[in-house]
Amino acid sequence: DNPTDSSDEYSDKENSSPPGSPPPLESLTPEVPLDDATVDKEPIRRFILDSTLSKAEKRKALLKRAEASQNLK
């Protein structure tokens, strides 16, 4: 293992996210200090719910596809 390679990889991931990846967490949170009691957590909660929903939908689609391929055999 070359330690410089892994550190380069890490810095690349830190600086630029590849296309198709979710936006960094900073863009999801409102521009307020995190210890502020009035911070609005609803958008973040909704985002998390949406991502878990899409995962469930993908899983359903995969299951349907698997069943269909089994029926064809």
GIGI-V86100 format. One record per pair of residues at least 12 apart in sequence whose C-alpha atoms are under 10 Angstrom apart, sorted by the first residue. I is the first residue (numbers start at 0). J is the second residue. Records with the same first field share a line. If there is no record, write none. Layout:
I = J, J
This chain:
21 = 50
24 = 43
27 = 40, 42, 43, 46
28 = 40, 41, 42, 43
29 = 42, 43
